[in-house]
């Protein structure tokens, strides 16, 4: 099952610290290409409930994906942009009524340099390009990946998603 696979990976991960998880995002891919990415950087539900909710929501948006990534986010913290490491840090901007976020893999996949990463974040938040200079936050992720298909062209494993799963934080 998808979620039990994720739970097993959580349990085996030496670096996983459930108390350091602040949010999560679910990314669906098809042949390596991102199809859907949804989540919440400040998730308040128990981790197992949040994963279940986001996986179901993502699969409703795209049932042709063949891979799922679950990104567990550390709490965001203020950072000097000079200390950002592409591929390691995701970034978040929250100003006025606007906010936007990029997961750490985005600038690598899009071949962005640091300046482009920061400018695109501002554009995504519908803020002026230089708004990042007023402050951004960074976070790190732990990414868990699993296949959604039993074999190439069978039906998605929606039936494999249980109504609930035990909470790995307990």
FENBELBEL-V731156 format. One record per pair of residues at least 24 apart in sequence whose C-alpha atoms are under 10 Angstrom apart, sorted by the first residue. I is the first residue (numbers start at 0). J is the second residue. Records with the same first field share a line. If there is no record, write none. Layout:
I: J + J
//
This chain:
0: 145 + 146 + 147 + 156 + 157 + 158 + 159 + 160 + 161
1: 51 + 54 + 67 + 144 + 145 + 146 + 147 + 148 + 156 + 157 + 158 + 159 + 160 + 161
2: 47 + 50 + 51 + 54 + 145 + 159 + 160 + 161 + 163 + 164 + 165
3: 159 + 160 + 161 + 164 + 165
4: 143 + 144 + 145 + 146
5: 47 + 50 + 67 + 68 + 69 + 143 + 144 + 145
6: 47 + 50 + 143 + 164 + 165 + 166 + 167
7: 167
8: 142 + 143 + 144 + 145
9: 141 + 142 + 143 + 167
10: 167 + 168
12: 141 + 143
14: 141
15: 71 + 140 + 141
16: 73 + 141 + 168
17: 46 + 71 + 73 + 167 + 168 + 169
18: 73 + 74 + 168
19: 71 + 72 + 73 + 74
20: 46 + 70 + 71 + 72 + 73 + 74 + 139 + 140 + 141
21: 46 + 71 + 72 + 73 + 74 + 75 + 138 + 140
22: 46 + 49 + 50 + 70 + 71 + 72 + 73 + 74 + 75 + 140
23: 49 + 50 + 53 + 69 + 70 + 71 + 72 + 73 + 140 + 141 + 142
24: 49 + 50 + 53 + 54 + 57 + 68 + 69 + 70 + 71 + 72 + 102 + 140 + 142
25: 50 + 52 + 53 + 54 + 55 + 56 + 57 + 58 + 67 + 68 + 69 + 70 + 71 + 142 + 143 + 144
26: 53 + 54 + 57 + 58 + 64 + 66 + 67 + 68 + 69 + 70 + 142 + 144
27: 54 + 57 + 58 + 60 + 61 + 62 + 63 + 64 + 65 + 66 + 67 + 68 + 69 + 144 + 146 + 147
28: 61 + 63 + 64 + 65 + 66 + 67 + 68 + 146 + 147
29: 61 + 62 + 63 + 64 + 65 + 66 + 67 + 147
30: 64 + 65 + 66
31: 64 + 65 + 66
32: 64 + 65 + 66 + 108
33: 64 + 66 + 67 + 68 + 108
34: 60 + 61 + 62 + 63 + 64 + 66
35: 60 + 61 + 64 + 67
36: 60 + 67 + 68 + 69 + 102
37: 69
38: 69 + 70 + 71
39: 72 + 100
40: 71 + 72 + 73 + 74 + 75 + 91 + 99 + 100 + 138
41: 72 + 73 + 74 + 75
42: 72
45: 165 + 166 + 167 + 168 + 169
46: 71 + 164 + 165 + 166 + 167 + 168
47: 163 + 164 + 165 + 166 + 167 + 168
48: 162 + 163 + 164 + 165 + 166
50: 163 + 164
51: 160 + 161 + 162 + 163 + 164
52: 162 + 163
54: 157 + 160
55: 157 + 160
58: 147 + 155 + 156 + 157
59: 157
62: 147 + 154 + 155 + 156 + 157
63: 147 + 148 + 152 + 154 + 155
64: 146 + 147 + 148 + 155
65: 145 + 146 + 147 + 148 + 149 + 150 + 151 + 152 + 155 + 156
66: 144 + 145 + 146 + 147 + 148
67: 142 + 143 + 144 + 145 + 146 + 147
68: 141 + 142 + 143 + 144 + 145 + 146
69: 140 + 141 + 142 + 143 + 144 + 145
70: 102 + 103 + 139 + 140 + 141 + 142 + 143 + 144
71: 138 + 139 + 140 + 141 + 142 + 143
72: 102 + 137 + 138 + 139 + 140 + 141 + 142
73: 137 + 138 + 139 + 140 + 141
74: 136 + 137 + 138 + 139 + 140
75: 135 + 136 + 137 + 138 + 139
76: 135 + 136 + 137 + 138 + 139
77: 134 + 135 + 136 + 137 + 138
78: 134 + 135 + 136 + 137 + 138
79: 132 + 134 + 135 + 136 + 137
80: 113 + 114 + 117 + 131 + 132 + 134 + 135 + 136 + 137
81: 113
82: 137
83: 113 + 136 + 137 + 138
84: 113 + 137
85: 110 + 111 + 112 + 113 + 116
86: 139 + 140
87: 137 + 138 + 139 + 140 + 141
88: 136 + 137 + 138 + 139 + 140
89: 116 + 136 + 137 + 138 + 139 + 140
90: 116 + 117 + 120 + 135 + 136 + 137 + 138 + 139
91: 117 + 120 + 121 + 124 + 131 + 134 + 135 + 136 + 137 + 138
92: 117 + 120 + 121 + 123 + 124 + 126 + 130 + 131 + 133 + 134 + 135 + 136 + 137
93: 121 + 124 + 126 + 130 + 131 + 133 + 134 + 135 + 136
94: 121 + 124 + 126 + 130 + 131 + 133 + 134 + 135
95: 126
96: 124 + 125 + 126
97: 121 + 123 + 124 + 125 + 126
98: 123 + 124 + 125 + 126
99: 123 + 124 + 125 + 126
100: 124 + 135 + 136 + 137
101: 137 + 138
102: 137 + 138 + 139 + 140
103: 137 + 138 + 139 + 140
104: 140
//
